[in-house]
Amino acid sequence: MNAPTKAETDLLQPFPMLPMSRIKVPAGEAACREAIADLRRARIVGFDTESKPIFVQNAVDDGPHVVQLSTLETAYIFQLHRPECEQAVIDILSSPEVLKAGFGLESDMSNSRRRFGITLASVLDINTVFKLLGYKNSTGLRAAVALAFNQRFHKSKSMTTSNWALRTLSEGQLVYAANDAYAALCVLLEINRTQSGWQKSMPAHIVALLKNS
């Protein structure tokens, strides 16, 4: 099977994006502790990272600069210039008790390993799930939303290449980052609810987390 094209998904009704009122940017140890507690309660969260784009050849990539983790209710945007945010991210990414799910996570994981010096635990690239369901090529978030919900997911190219190392992110950046993680979570939970069989190919600890979703 082939995933729908952008031209096909452009004809669909829009995916209901997470609004700013449900997006938090933790600052300070208390806010980070609250975020960690909420993410741990959720057990399964959407995951993505953002890095400042590099336009100079051979320049060193010191990203990620932002890590976004989302429950169904709230997305947390962790800016990693804050030490307390970096520690919160390390706590969640290294926890086997919280399933982190997203799309195209290879670079996110390698950059996170390099920056944090940790082993990431319980991470699921949802592309793997769609391949188990019979989709040949990398699906990606846009096509996955179309397949799961018959809706259009909009990704702004200008936000993709914006400066994620800024100390104050724009509202557009926050909405973009939050919804990358939020929509990934929505897709996984919907596919877990409606499609059976693929779970057998997952590691036992991930199967256990999915059963409780």
Secondary structure as the mmCIF struct_conf table of DSSP 4:
data_model
#
loop_
_struct_conf.conf_type_id
_struct_conf.id
_struct_conf.beg_label_comp_id
_struct_conf.beg_label_asym_id
_struct_conf.beg_label_seq_id
_struct_conf.end_label_comp_id
_struct_conf.end_label_asym_id
_struct_conf.end_label_seq_id
HELX_LH_PP_P HELX_LH_PP_P1 ALA A 3 THR A 5
HELX_RH_AL_P HELX_RH_AL_P1 LYS A 6 THR A 9
TURN_TY1_P TURN_TY1_P1 ASP A 10 LEU A 11
BEND BEND1 LEU A 12 LEU A 12
STRN STRN1 GLN A 13 PRO A 14
HELX_LH_PP_P HELX_LH_PP_P2 PHE A 15 PHE A 15
HELX_LH_PP_P HELX_LH_PP_P3 MET A 17 PRO A 19
HELX_RH_3T_P HELX_RH_3T_P1 MET A 20 ARG A 22
STRN STRN2 ILE A 23 LYS A 24
BEND BEND2 GLY A 28 GLY A 28
HELX_RH_AL_P HELX_RH_AL_P2 GLU A 29 ALA A 42
BEND BEND3 ARG A 43 ARG A 43
STRN STRN3 ILE A 44 GLU A 50
BEND BEND4 VAL A 56 VAL A 56
TURN_TY1_P TURN_TY1_P2 GLN A 57 ASN A 58
STRN STRN4 VAL A 66 SER A 70
BEND BEND5 LEU A 72 GLU A 73
STRN STRN5 ALA A 75 GLN A 79
TURN_TY1_P TURN_TY1_P3 LEU A 80 HIS A 81
BEND BEND6 ARG A 82 ARG A 82
HELX_RH_AL_P HELX_RH_AL_P3 PRO A 83 LEU A 93
TURN_TY1_P TURN_TY1_P4 SER A 94 SER A 94
TURN_TY1_P TURN_TY1_P5 PRO A 96 GLU A 97
BEND BEND7 VAL A 98 VAL A 98
STRN STRN6 LEU A 99 GLY A 102
BEND BEND8 PHE A 103 GLY A 104
HELX_RH_AL_P HELX_RH_AL_P4 GLU A 106 PHE A 116
BEND BEND9 SER A 122 SER A 122
STRN STRN7 VAL A 123 ASP A 125
HELX_RH_AL_P HELX_RH_AL_P5 ILE A 126 LEU A 132
TURN_TY1_P TURN_TY1_P6 LEU A 133 GLY A 134
BEND BEND10 ASN A 137 ASN A 137
HELX_RH_AL_P HELX_RH_AL_P6 GLY A 140 PHE A 149
BEND BEND11 ASN A 150 ASN A 150
STRN STRN8 GLN A 151 ARG A 152
HELX_RH_AL_P HELX_RH_AL_P7 LYS A 157 THR A 160
TURN_TY1_P TURN_TY1_P7 THR A 161 THR A 161
BEND BEND12 SER A 162 SER A 162
TURN_TY1_P TURN_TY1_P8 TRP A 164 ALA A 165
BEND BEND13 ARG A 167 THR A 168
HELX_RH_AL_P HELX_RH_AL_P8 GLU A 171 THR A 194
BEND BEND14 GLY A 197 GLY A 197
HELX_RH_3T_P HELX_RH_3T_P2 TRP A 198 SER A 201
BEND BEND15 MET A 202 MET A 202
HELX_RH_AL_P HELX_RH_AL_P9 ALA A 204 LYS A 211
TURN_TY1_P TURN_TY1_P9 ASN A 212 ASN A 212
#
